[in-house]
Amino acid sequence: MHLKELSVMQISEDRASGGFTPPNNVITSYLRGTPAGKRGLNLGCGGETIKDWINIDEGHPHHVDVVWDLCKGLPFIQNSTFDVIYSEHFLEHIGRKNALHLMRECLRVLIPGGTVRIAMPNLDEVLRAYHADDKHPTVNDSFSEEFGGAFHTKGELLNIAMRAWGHTYLYNLEDGILLLQSAGF
């Protein structure tokens, strides 16, 4: 079975049995064994999981608790369930409309007064580096084969920041704040 099929079928890997368990069953089991005040959700985690949290990603099925396309929201999680939600270097990989939907879902599943922490590249820093003509030869060189050589220019670096690594939308602080406010935070 291919990973894409796993995501479409909305299943997650149950490491204990080697079989598959629907995401809502994974969440129910986690909530039974984790007291309120210690419930964490790690979204778009890739292979960077957090122990004793629910780790969700569409890829990396052997490292995450739930294999799921987060653009579909979190329909398998009840309202006001998690104390903390964390996402690092994920939101820039989905379109802004999907990010807004996911942030609304985060607000829904977060307990009142809970914490959301989001880390991602800062568009203002990318633009600062562009205007300062900062050089990052190792970054440019890492894309040399894909680009047919490295120019080591600020334009090339800007294109890498905006398009490489699967980036879809880079946020600055203003955009990040507006995204969260639009979601209801």
Rosetta silent file (secondary structure, phi, psi, omega in degrees, C-alpha in Angstrom):
SEQUENCE: MHLKELSVMQISEDRASGGFTPPNNVITSYLRGTPAGKRGLNLGCGGETIKDWINIDEGHPHHVDVVWDLCKGLPFIQNSTFDVIYSEHFLEHIGRKNALHLMRECLRVLIPGGTVRIAMPNLDEVLRAYHADDKHPTVNDSFSEEFGGAFHTKGELLNIAMRAWGHTYLYNLEDGILLLQSAGF
SCORE:     score description
SCORE:     0.000 S_00000001
   1 L     0.000  136.405 -179.013    0.000    0.000    0.000 S_00000001
   2 L   -86.596  154.739 -178.732    1.359    3.444   -0.906 S_00000001
   3 H   -55.982  -41.858  179.974    1.588    6.346    1.534 S_00000001
   4 H   -59.117  -39.562  178.161   -0.921    8.381   -0.499 S_00000001
   5 H   -64.536  -36.871  178.526   -3.413    5.541   -0.129 S_00000001
   6 H   -61.276  -44.342 -178.781   -2.835    5.546    3.621 S_00000001
   7 H   -65.071  -44.941 -178.830   -3.670    9.246    3.792 S_00000001
   8 H   -63.203  -38.007 -179.581   -6.758    8.895    1.632 S_00000001
   9 L   -77.504   -3.845  177.454   -8.003    5.996    3.713 S_00000001
  10 L    54.972   55.638  177.915   -7.521    8.163    6.825 S_00000001
  11 L  -124.344  161.921  176.422   -5.604    5.611    8.802 S_00000001
  12 E  -130.812  159.246 -177.662   -2.661    5.763   11.080 S_00000001
  13 E   -82.263  129.652  174.355   -0.077    3.239   11.986 S_00000001
  14 E   -99.592   99.213 -172.810   -0.588    1.379   15.213 S_00000001
  15 L   -63.388  -28.543 -177.060    3.007    0.485   16.049 S_00000001
  16 L   -67.609  -43.076 -175.016    2.037   -1.948   18.774 S_00000001
  17 L   -98.952  -12.796 -176.895    0.038   -4.300   16.598 S_00000001
  18 L    77.915    1.147  178.598    1.632   -3.588   13.235 S_00000001
  19 E  -101.267 -158.229 -178.515   -1.856   -2.916   11.891 S_00000001
  20 E  -126.320  142.223 -178.225   -3.746    0.282   11.287 S_00000001
  21 E  -126.658  135.157  176.537   -6.051    2.217   13.561 S_00000001
  22 L   -58.493  146.948 -177.682   -8.367    5.064   12.569 S_00000001
  23 H   -54.147  -38.810 -179.437   -7.127    8.461   13.821 S_00000001
  24 H   -63.269  -32.175  176.785  -10.081    8.910   16.198 S_00000001
  25 H   -69.976  -37.501  176.947   -9.132    5.636   17.942 S_00000001
  26 H   -62.393  -45.487 -178.853   -5.526    6.833   18.309 S_00000001
  27 H   -64.249  -45.676  179.876   -6.761   10.100   19.827 S_00000001
  28 H   -58.567  -45.730  178.775   -9.207    8.334   22.178 S_00000001
  29 H   -62.388  -43.742  179.324   -6.487    6.011   23.444 S_00000001
  30 H   -61.377  -46.001 -177.486   -4.077    8.927   23.935 S_00000001
  31 H   -65.538  -34.388  176.999   -6.639   10.978   25.865 S_00000001
  32 H   -63.388  -36.537 -175.316   -7.430    8.026   28.134 S_00000001
  33 H   -97.814   -1.292 -176.996   -3.767    7.692   29.061 S_00000001
  34 L  -125.036  118.736 -177.668   -2.766   11.362   29.196 S_00000001
  35 L   -68.971  151.890  173.819   -4.100   13.657   31.896 S_00000001
  36 L   -54.573  144.360 -176.889   -5.479   17.099   31.108 S_00000001
  37 L    96.092  -12.999 -179.251   -2.720   19.674   31.292 S_00000001
  38 L  -127.540   15.651 -174.716   -0.238   17.394   29.511 S_00000001
  39 L   -93.558  116.818 -177.616   -1.925   16.887   26.142 S_00000001
  40 E  -123.093  147.952 -179.124    0.140   18.043   23.183 S_00000001
  41 E  -126.634  124.720 -179.008   -0.399   17.987   19.444 S_00000001
  42 E  -113.250  109.203 -172.375    2.537   18.251   16.999 S_00000001
  43 E  -100.173  133.120  178.356    1.298   19.149   13.505 S_00000001
  44 L    64.180   41.318 -168.728    3.218   18.555   10.276 S_00000001
  45 L   -77.753  -15.904 -174.071    6.068   17.127   12.294 S_00000001
  46 L    59.355 -135.599  178.632    7.820   15.080    9.620 S_00000001
  47 L   -89.048    2.189 -177.007   10.291   12.853   11.423 S_00000001
  48 L   -94.777   80.925 -177.182   10.622   15.299   14.355 S_00000001
  49 L   -88.498  159.625  176.968    8.234   13.792   16.850 S_00000001
  50 L  -114.975  123.888 -178.600    7.660   14.867   20.444 S_00000001
  51 L   -59.757  138.789  177.419    7.514   12.116   23.062 S_00000001
  52 L    68.137   18.015  173.693    4.156   11.738   24.820 S_00000001
  53 L  -118.438  168.146  168.877    2.368   13.955   22.288 S_00000001
  54 E   -89.182  121.391 -179.069    0.229   13.104   19.261 S_00000001
  55 E  -107.718  122.159 -175.792    2.434   13.602   16.194 S_00000001
  56 E  -122.319  132.359  174.591    0.599   14.077   12.892 S_00000001
  57 E  -158.715  153.820  178.827    2.035   14.210    9.386 S_00000001
  58 L   -76.175  -26.480  178.780    1.013   13.032    5.939 S_00000001
  59 L  -107.886 -170.504  176.018    4.426   11.416    5.460 S_00000001
  60 L    55.938   54.206 -173.576    6.824    9.514    7.724 S_00000001
  61 L   -62.897  -20.695 -178.469    4.378    6.742    8.677 S_00000001
  62 L   -89.790   -2.817 -178.333    6.902    4.948   10.895 S_00000001
  63 L  -115.161  -16.847 -174.511    7.577    8.037   13.015 S_00000001
  64 L  -106.508  164.960  178.113    4.164    9.597   13.533 S_00000001
  65 L   -88.106  -33.709 -179.819    1.091    8.584   15.486 S_00000001
  66 E  -132.361  124.754  173.747   -1.423    9.671   12.857 S_00000001
  67 E   -91.875  116.617 -172.076   -0.850    9.756    9.094 S_00000001
  68 L  -159.009  143.334  173.202   -3.138   12.522    7.887 S_00000001
  69 L   -83.275  105.323 -175.350   -3.410   15.342    5.355 S_00000001
  70 H   -66.402  -14.098  174.608   -3.715   18.351    7.671 S_00000001
  71 H   -64.995  -17.598  178.150   -5.312   20.400    4.888 S_00000001
  72 H   -87.736    3.987  179.906   -8.442   18.364    5.740 S_00000001
  73 L    82.528 -156.931 -177.550   -8.464   19.765    9.262 S_00000001
  74 L  -130.810   55.594 -172.963   -8.747   17.700   12.429 S_00000001
  75 L   -65.245  -14.975 -178.219  -12.243   16.167   12.210 S_00000001
  76 L   -91.714    5.649  179.038  -11.253   13.202   14.401 S_00000001
  77 L  -116.246  131.510  179.323  -10.490   15.449   17.416 S_00000001
  78 L   -73.570  161.766  177.575  -13.219   16.766   19.704 S_00000001
  79 L   -59.844  148.555  172.403  -13.471   20.423   20.723 S_00000001
  80 L    50.400   54.850 -175.028  -11.304   21.728   23.584 S_00000001
  81 L  -109.097  -36.465 -172.271   -9.120   18.640   23.863 S_00000001
  82 E  -108.056  145.249 -179.801   -5.458   19.720   23.696 S_00000001
  83 E   -84.583  -36.177 -175.998   -3.433   21.978   25.989 S_00000001
  84 E  -137.497  138.533  173.054   -0.641   22.759   23.546 S_00000001
  85 E  -126.721  131.368 -176.858   -0.371   22.709   19.755 S_00000001
  86 E  -128.824  140.562  174.913    3.017   22.993   18.080 S_00000001
  87 E  -147.322  125.182 -179.526    4.000   23.245   14.434 S_00000001
  88 E  -123.840  124.407  177.066    7.503   23.853   13.122 S_00000001
  89 L    51.771   49.651  175.673    8.294   24.512    9.477 S_00000001
  90 L  -123.742  -47.739 -172.497    4.977   23.212    8.218 S_00000001
  91 H   -57.453  -31.211  179.644    2.555   26.070    7.482 S_00000001
  92 H   -70.058   -7.310  179.932    4.761   27.452    4.708 S_00000001
  93 H   -95.654   -3.635  177.572    4.237   24.142    2.867 S_00000001
  94 L  -123.826  156.254  179.268    0.468   24.531    2.469 S_00000001
  95 L   -63.003  157.436 -176.153   -1.562   27.260    0.800 S_00000001
  96 H   -62.685  -37.555  178.038   -2.796   30.147    2.902 S_00000001
  97 H   -60.786  -43.455  177.533   -6.456   29.099    2.576 S_00000001
  98 H   -67.053  -37.374  178.020   -5.568   25.647    3.935 S_00000001
  99 H   -63.658  -40.672  178.063   -3.446   27.216    6.679 S_00000001
 100 H   -62.724  -44.929  177.313   -6.409   29.375    7.727 S_00000001
 101 H   -59.038  -45.328 -179.073   -8.653   26.307    7.837 S_00000001
 102 H   -65.434  -39.487  179.083   -6.085   24.425    9.925 S_00000001
 103 H   -66.311  -35.119  174.518   -5.666   27.351   12.348 S_00000001
 104 H   -64.371  -39.329  177.026   -9.450   27.456   12.830 S_00000001
 105 H   -65.893  -39.007  177.700   -9.324   23.755   13.588 S_00000001
 106 H   -61.264  -44.548  178.028   -6.482   24.351   16.062 S_00000001
 107 H   -59.998  -40.502 -179.039   -8.563   26.954   17.872 S_00000001
 108 H   -63.871  -43.700 -174.349  -11.461   24.490   17.993 S_00000001
 109 H   -88.225   -9.141  179.163   -9.446   21.601   19.489 S_00000001
 110 E   -81.361  139.398  175.716   -7.385   23.780   21.859 S_00000001
 111 E   -68.109  154.001  175.048   -8.610   24.166   25.436 S_00000001
 112 E   -57.329  130.825 -178.424   -9.532   27.718   26.456 S_00000001
 113 E    82.671    3.133  178.856   -6.291   29.428   27.460 S_00000001
 114 E   -69.506  175.873 -175.038   -4.213   26.786   25.684 S_00000001
 115 E  -117.977  135.546  170.613   -1.016   27.530   23.784 S_00000001
 116 E  -117.939  130.645  175.912   -0.232   27.445   20.078 S_00000001
 117 E  -126.171  124.187 -178.462    3.381   27.780   18.996 S_00000001
 118 E  -124.753  128.495  175.597    4.224   28.094   15.310 S_00000001
 119 E  -120.066  135.125  178.757    7.739   28.350   13.906 S_00000001
 120 L  -161.620  166.945  177.485    8.422   29.050   10.245 S_00000001
 121 L   -59.939  148.522 -178.841   10.729   31.042    7.983 S_00000001
 122 E  -102.839  114.405 -179.960   10.294   34.803    8.246 S_00000001
 123 H   -56.609  -37.543  179.030    9.642   36.500    4.909 S_00000001
 124 H   -61.682  -37.193  177.997   10.968   39.803    6.307 S_00000001
 125 H   -68.568  -37.851  176.486   14.316   38.131    7.066 S_00000001
 126 H   -61.505  -44.621  179.904   14.427   36.708    3.536 S_00000001
 127 H   -69.101  -35.293  175.631   13.799   40.188    2.126 S_00000001
 128 H   -61.012  -45.934  178.988   16.367   41.724    4.475 S_00000001
 129 H   -62.906  -37.769  178.162   18.962   39.265    3.211 S_00000001
 130 H   -62.300  -50.408 -177.655   17.927   40.049   -0.363 S_00000001
 131 H   -69.874  -29.067  177.853   18.312   43.811    0.060 S_00000001
 132 L   -81.999   -5.907 -177.391   21.565   43.428    1.994 S_00000001
 133 L    57.408   37.490  176.967   22.848   41.184   -0.819 S_00000001
 134 L   -61.788  145.236  178.471   23.790   38.575    1.790 S_00000001
 135 L  -109.221  134.704  176.886   25.559   35.566    0.374 S_00000001
 136 L  -133.289   70.257 -172.642   24.731   32.041    1.433 S_00000001
 137 H   -56.765  -33.631 -179.208   26.869   29.934   -0.932 S_00000001
 138 H   -67.399  -35.204  176.712   26.097   26.628    0.771 S_00000001
 139 H   -66.743  -49.961 -179.889   22.357   27.225    0.257 S_00000001
 140 H   -59.336  -46.170 -178.133   22.851   28.232   -3.372 S_00000001
 141 H   -62.729  -30.549 -178.804   25.236   25.329   -4.027 S_00000001
 142 H   -67.080  -17.833  178.198   22.749   22.834   -2.580 S_00000001
 143 L  -108.533    9.626 -175.856   20.410   23.702   -5.482 S_00000001
 144 H   -56.783  -45.952 -178.105   23.111   23.848   -8.125 S_00000001
 145 H   -65.303  -44.598 -179.329   22.125   20.590   -9.812 S_00000001
 146 H   -63.002  -37.401 -176.541   18.405   21.455   -9.853 S_00000001
 147 H   -90.862   -3.527 -177.618   19.105   24.941  -11.254 S_00000001
 148 L    75.973   31.709 -179.185   21.789   23.857  -13.728 S_00000001
 149 L   121.622  160.519 -179.887   24.499   25.620  -11.761 S_00000001
 150 L  -108.025  129.228  177.075   24.663   28.201   -8.996 S_00000001
 151 L   -88.762  -23.279 -177.355   24.729   31.921   -9.790 S_00000001
 152 L    60.555   39.836  179.296   25.244   32.954   -6.134 S_00000001
 153 L  -108.284  163.832  177.499   22.978   35.959   -6.628 S_00000001
 154 H   -68.584  -30.805  176.176   20.408   37.490   -4.346 S_00000001
 155 H   -64.380  -42.095  178.075   17.719   36.680   -6.915 S_00000001
 156 H   -63.779  -43.315 -179.994   18.649   33.023   -6.822 S_00000001
 157 H   -63.095  -39.902  177.662   18.598   33.020   -3.019 S_00000001
 158 H   -62.623  -43.949  178.698   15.160   34.681   -3.008 S_00000001
 159 H   -64.006  -37.279  176.599   13.811   32.038   -5.406 S_00000001
 160 H   -62.022  -48.934 -178.044   15.240   29.275   -3.226 S_00000001
 161 H   -61.165  -38.391 -175.021   13.572   30.723   -0.123 S_00000001
 162 H   -81.725  -30.198 -170.440   10.224   31.155   -1.875 S_00000001
 163 H  -119.162  -22.555 -174.749   10.053   27.930   -3.884 S_00000001
 164 H   -77.782  169.985  177.330   12.467   25.338   -2.549 S_00000001
 165 H    59.062   17.869  179.857   11.785   22.709    0.078 S_00000001
 166 H    80.116   17.001  179.709    8.136   22.614   -1.026 S_00000001
 167 L   -64.738  138.128  179.198    7.372   26.140    0.162 S_00000001
 168 L  -115.248  -40.022 -177.498    3.984   27.443   -0.940 S_00000001
 169 L  -150.620  119.025  175.829    3.502   30.637    1.074 S_00000001
 170 L   -95.666  137.911 -178.436    6.043   32.456    3.256 S_00000001
 171 E  -106.102  146.699  163.284    4.715   34.603    6.085 S_00000001
 172 L  -103.568 -178.567 -177.236    6.113   37.667    7.758 S_00000001
 173 H   -59.628  -42.823 -179.682    5.017   38.659   11.259 S_00000001
 174 H   -59.392  -47.342  178.359    2.131   40.761    9.932 S_00000001
 175 H   -63.043  -41.334  179.821    0.783   37.879    7.823 S_00000001
 176 H   -62.001  -44.266  178.170    1.197   35.432   10.704 S_00000001
 177 H   -63.856  -45.693  179.780   -0.723   37.678   13.080 S_00000001
 178 H   -64.044  -36.569  176.736   -3.487   38.274   10.527 S_00000001
 179 H   -60.125  -49.266 -179.125   -3.726   34.531    9.836 S_00000001
 180 H   -66.692  -40.850  176.998   -4.225   33.794   13.516 S_00000001
 181 H   -63.443  -41.131  178.298   -6.632   36.690   14.024 S_00000001
 182 H   -63.718  -28.506  178.654   -8.659   35.582   10.990 S_00000001
 183 H   -80.209  -12.348  177.980   -8.851   32.104   12.556 S_00000001
 184 L   110.149    0.493  179.074  -10.301   33.594   15.737 S_00000001
 185 L   -73.688    0.000    0.000   -7.241   33.746   18.012 S_00000001
